[in-house]
Amino acid sequence: MSVNANSSEDLNSVQYRCPNCGGDLRFHPQKQGFACEYCDSFFTPEECQQANAQMAQEAQAQIPAQDAFAEENQVFLCQSCGAELITDSDTSATECVYCHNPVILKGRLSGEYRPSRIIPFQIDKDKATEIFKNWCGKRKFLPKDFTSDSQLIHLHGVYVPFWVADCHIHGVMQAECHKVRKWSSGDYHYKEVKEFDVFREADLHFDGIPADGQSKVEDALMEAIEPFDYRDTVDFDMSYLSGFLSDKYDVNKSQVFPRVRNRAVNGSDQLLRSSMTGYDSVRVIRSDMNILSTKWQYMLLPVWFMRYEYKGKTYDFAINGQTGIQAGTPPLDQKKLGLLCVLIALVCGIIGFIGGLLG
């Protein structure tokens, strides 16, 4: 479709949303297209019209489910750290998973926070406790109360909010590749270098790229307990929250999109690089990975989570509630470590003394 200069004003008056992050798009007369100032994506007018029509249909279809969600949930507010925890209507009281303080009932949560899919917990608290103790058993310098019963009661099953993205990427890569052949004849040694200009162009799809939507949980910790198996996802229903807590997202799609984009672009770059086989060396000259569209799903994924305060520092531990993969940064008991150092120094001193006597 060609766009003449007189149509710029009409296009500029139309408000489009970015197909990748949902941010506002602005028309650029020089480029005759729409650019997102949040994620730097660029789209033609045709791409904007098609994507926004589909987004409007999907939003309209979600309204009944969002209204039902607003009636079924209840929200607990932590007055200490500000966390808002979601649970079913039968829960009367609980504690904050982040600061362990009591929380009070706040009311209902608007339907826009309703997830579309959920992976139910497949690991119960007994199994999670066993995983945690085995993890601690391999670490000799933990504080004594880190594995105490008083600490283990703070191991909570939490449905963490995740934005899960399916990205359509158009990738172009150009490289300078070489094949080297060496041989000898008599006293002479030869080296032949063949140079090739290699070009790759492909449409790539990356499905199920996760990014947590909660600022109180470290992104690196959530990435460390990946992957989740999306084959176990089911349509969201409030009944899955029975006995567990959930958190509402406070990081939206446009904020997590840079993380998603980096993973999608890096993965696309690696795929095209890996297709350049049979060469002795590859030097990439051009690598353009453009995300054309992103389809989002808001999911709740199961995590056993525990936060521990020790000498003014916070330590988080997490277990994937589906697979059992665990991750965390353990606290270090300086007294235990100091005693070990003293003991080692003492043993070395004794050995040195005995060696001196024998000498």
C-alpha positions in Angstrom: 0.0 0.0 0.0 1.4 3.4 -1.0 0.6 6.4 1.3 0.7 9.8 -0.2 1.8 12.9 1.6 -1.8 14.2 1.9 -2.8 11.2 4.0 -0.3 11.8 6.8 -2.6 14.0 8.7 -5.5 11.5 8.6 -3.2 8.6 9.7 -1.8 10.8 12.5 -5.3 11.3 13.8 -5.9 7.6 14.2 -4.8 6.1 17.6 -3.2 2.7 17.4 -1.7 0.4 20.0 1.6 -1.3 19.6 1.1 -5.0 18.7 4.1 -5.9 20.8 3.8 -4.0 24.1 0.4 -2.2 24.0 1.9 1.3 24.1 0.7 4.2 22.0 2.0 4.4 18.4 2.9 7.7 16.7 2.9 8.3 13.0 6.2 9.3 11.4 5.6 11.2 8.1 9.2 10.6 6.9 8.9 6.8 7.3 5.2 6.7 6.5 4.5 4.3 9.3 4.0 4.0 13.0 6.6 3.7 15.7 6.3 2.8 19.4 8.2 5.2 21.7 8.2 2.5 24.5 9.7 -0.5 22.7 11.1 1.1 19.5 9.0 -1.2 17.2 7.9 0.0 13.8 4.9 -1.0 11.7 3.3 -0.2 8.4 -0.3 1.2 8.4 -1.6 -2.2 7.2 0.1 -4.0 10.0 -1.4 -1.6 12.6 -4.9 -1.9 11.2 -4.8 -5.7 11.2 -3.2 -6.0 14.6 -5.5 -3.5 16.3 -8.7 -5.0 14.9 -7.7 -8.4 16.3 -6.7 -6.8 19.7 -10.2 -5.1 19.9 -12.0 -8.4 19.3 -9.9 -10.3 21.9 -10.6 -7.5 24.5 -14.3 -7.6 23.9 -14.4 -11.4 24.3 -12.7 -11.1 27.7 -15.3 -8.8 29.3 -17.7 -11.5 30.7 -14.8 -13.5 32.3 -13.3 -10.3 33.8 -16.6 -9.4 35.4 -17.0 -12.8 37.0 -13.4 -12.7 38.3 -14.1 -9.3 40.0 -17.0 -10.9 41.9 -15.2 -14.1 43.0 -11.8 -12.9 44.3 -10.8 -11.0 47.4 -7.7 -9.0 48.0 -5.6 -8.8 51.1 -3.5 -5.7 51.6 -0.2 -5.7 53.5 0.1 -2.4 55.3 3.8 -2.9 55.9 5.1 -3.4 52.3 2.1 -2.6 50.2 1.7 -6.1 48.6 -1.8 -7.0 47.4 -2.4 -10.7 47.6 -5.3 -12.4 45.8 -7.2 -15.5 47.1 -10.6 -17.1 46.9 -13.6 -15.8 48.8 -13.3 -18.5 51.6 -9.9 -17.3 52.9 -10.4 -15.1 56.0 -6.8 -14.2 57.0 -3.3 -14.7 56.0 0.2 -13.3 56.1 2.3 -11.5 53.6 4.7 -13.7 51.7 7.2 -10.9 51.4 7.5 -9.4 54.9 5.6 -12.0 57.0 3.3 -9.4 58.6 -0.4 -10.0 58.9 -2.6 -8.7 56.1 -6.1 -7.3 56.2 -9.0 -7.8 53.8 -9.2 -5.0 51.2 -12.0 -6.0 48.9 -12.4 -7.0 45.3 -9.9 -6.8 42.5 -11.0 -5.3 39.1 -11.5 -7.8 36.3 -8.5 -6.5 34.2 -6.2 -8.5 36.5 -7.9 -11.8 35.6 -5.4 -14.3 34.2 -6.3 -16.3 31.1 -4.4 -19.5 32.0 -2.9 -21.1 35.1 -0.6 -24.1 35.8 -1.9 -25.8 39.0 0.5 -26.7 41.7 1.8 -30.3 41.3 4.1 -30.2 44.4 2.6 -30.0 47.8 4.1 -28.3 50.9 5.6 -31.6 52.3 7.5 -32.2 49.1 8.5 -28.5 48.8 9.8 -28.7 52.4 11.8 -31.8 51.5 13.3 -30.1 48.5 14.3 -27.1 50.6 15.9 -29.2 53.3 17.9 -31.2 50.8 19.1 -27.9 49.2 20.2 -26.7 52.7 21.9 -30.0 53.5 24.5 -29.3 50.8 25.4 -26.0 52.4 27.4 -26.2 55.7 27.5 -22.6 56.8 23.8 -21.7 57.0 22.4 -20.0 60.1 20.8 -22.5 62.4 17.3 -21.1 62.3 17.2 -21.0 58.5 15.8 -24.5 58.5 13.9 -24.3 61.7 10.1 -25.0 62.0 9.5 -21.3 62.7 11.1 -20.4 59.4 9.5 -23.2 57.4 6.0 -21.9 58.2 6.9 -18.9 55.9 7.3 -21.3 52.9 4.2 -20.3 50.9 2.6 -21.6 47.8 2.2 -18.5 45.6 0.8 -18.2 42.1 3.2 -15.6 40.6 1.8 -13.4 37.8 3.6 -13.9 34.5 3.4 -12.3 31.1 3.9 -15.1 28.5 4.7 -13.9 25.0 4.6 -15.5 21.6 6.8 -13.5 19.2 6.8 -13.4 15.4 10.2 -12.2 14.2 11.6 -11.4 10.8 15.3 -12.0 10.8 18.0 -11.0 8.3 21.7 -11.9 8.7 24.7 -11.3 6.5 28.1 -12.9 7.2 31.6 -13.3 5.8 32.5 -16.9 6.0 35.8 -18.7 5.3 36.9 -22.2 4.4 40.6 -22.9 5.0 42.5 -25.8 3.4 46.2 -26.6 4.2 48.5 -29.0 2.5 52.2 -29.7 1.9 54.2 -30.8 -1.1 57.8 -31.4 -0.6 59.4 -28.5 1.3 56.5 -26.3 0.5 53.4 -25.6 2.6 50.3 -24.2 1.1 47.2 -22.5 2.6 44.0 -21.8 0.6 41.4 -19.5 2.0 38.0 -19.3 0.3 35.7 -16.5 1.2 31.9 -16.6 1.0 29.2 -14.0 1.4 26.4 -15.8 3.3 22.9 -14.4 3.6 20.1 -15.7 5.8 16.5 -14.4 5.9 13.7 -16.2 7.9 10.4 -15.7 9.7 10.8 -17.1 13.2 8.3 -17.8 16.0 9.3 -18.0 19.6 6.4 -19.2 21.8 6.0 -19.1 25.6 8.7 -16.6 26.6 7.9 -15.8 30.3 8.5 -12.7 32.2 7.2 -12.2 35.8 5.0 -9.3 36.4 5.8 -8.7 40.1 8.4 -6.2 41.1 8.9 -7.6 44.6 10.4 -10.8 43.2 13.8 -10.8 41.5 13.6 -11.5 37.8 16.8 -13.6 38.0 15.3 -15.8 40.6 12.2 -16.5 38.5 14.3 -17.2 35.5 16.5 -19.6 37.5 13.5 -21.9 38.2 12.4 -22.1 34.5 11.2 -23.8 32.4 7.5 -24.3 33.0 5.7 -26.9 30.9 2.8 -25.1 29.3 1.2 -28.4 28.4 -0.2 -28.4 31.9 -1.9 -25.0 31.6 -5.7 -24.9 32.0 -8.2 -22.1 31.8 -8.1 -20.0 34.9 -10.6 -20.7 37.6 -10.7 -19.2 41.1 -11.0 -22.7 42.6 -7.2 -23.3 41.9 -6.4 -20.6 44.4 -7.9 -22.6 47.2 -5.2 -23.2 49.8 -2.7 -20.9 48.0 -2.1 -17.2 47.5 -1.6 -15.2 44.3 -0.2 -11.8 43.6 -1.5 -9.3 41.1 0.9 -7.9 38.6 2.4 -4.5 39.2 4.7 -4.6 36.1 2.7 -4.3 32.8 3.4 -5.7 29.4 5.2 -2.6 28.1 7.6 -2.8 31.1 8.5 -6.4 30.6 8.7 -6.3 26.8 12.4 -5.2 26.8 13.2 -8.5 28.6 11.1 -10.5 26.2 12.5 -8.7 23.2 16.1 -9.5 24.3 15.4 -13.2 24.7 13.5 -13.4 21.4 16.2 -11.4 19.5 19.1 -13.3 21.0 17.4 -16.6 20.3 16.7 -15.6 16.7 20.3 -14.4 16.3 21.6 -17.7 17.6 19.4 -19.8 15.3 20.5 -18.0 12.2 24.2 -18.2 13.3 23.8 -21.9 13.9 22.6 -22.4 10.3 25.9 -21.3 9.0 27.7 -24.6 9.2 30.5 -26.1 7.3 32.8 -23.1 7.6 36.1 -22.7 9.5 35.2 -19.1 10.6 32.1 -16.9 10.5 32.1 -13.2 10.9 28.6 -11.7 11.1 28.4 -8.3 9.4 24.7 -7.6 9.8 22.1 -9.0 12.1 18.6 -7.4 12.0 15.9 -9.1 14.1 12.6 -7.3 14.0 9.7 -8.4 16.1 6.6 -8.0 13.9 4.0 -8.9 16.5 3.7 -10.3 20.0 0.8 -12.3 21.4 0.4 -12.1 25.1 -1.1 -14.3 27.7 -1.4 -13.3 31.4 -0.8 -16.5 33.4 -0.4 -17.6 37.0 2.5 -20.0 37.5 3.1 -22.0 40.7 6.0 -21.1 42.9 6.9 -22.1 46.5 8.5 -19.0 47.9 10.3 -18.1 51.1 11.9 -14.9 52.2 14.5 -14.8 55.0 15.8 -11.8 56.9 19.4 -12.1 58.3 21.5 -9.4 59.7 19.8 -6.6 57.7 19.8 -8.5 54.4 17.0 -10.3 52.6 17.5 -13.8 51.1 14.9 -15.3 48.7 14.4 -19.0 48.0 12.0 -20.3 45.3 10.9 -23.7 44.0 9.1 -24.3 40.8 5.7 -25.7 41.9 5.4 -27.8 38.8 8.9 -29.3 38.3 10.7 -28.9 41.6 13.6 -26.9 40.3 14.9 -24.7 43.1 17.1 -21.6 43.3 18.1 -19.0 45.9 21.0 -17.2 47.5 21.8 -18.8 50.9 22.8 -16.7 53.9 26.2 -17.3 55.4 26.8 -17.7 59.1 30.1 -15.9 59.7 30.6 -17.5 63.1 30.6 -21.0 61.6 32.9 -19.9 58.8 35.2 -18.2 61.3 35.4 -21.3 63.5 36.3 -23.4 60.5 39.1 -21.0 59.5 40.5 -21.0 63.1 40.4 -24.8 63.1 42.2 -25.0 59.8 44.8 -22.6 61.0 45.2 -24.5 64.2 45.7 -27.9 62.3 48.2 -26.3 60.0 50.1 -24.8 62.9 50.3 -28.2 64.7 51.5 -29.9 61.5 54.1 -27.2 61.0 55.2 -27.6 64.6 55.5 -31.3 64.4 57.4 -31.0 61.1 59.8 -28.6 62.7 60.5 -31.0 65.6 61.1 -33.9 63.2 63.4 -31.7 61.1 
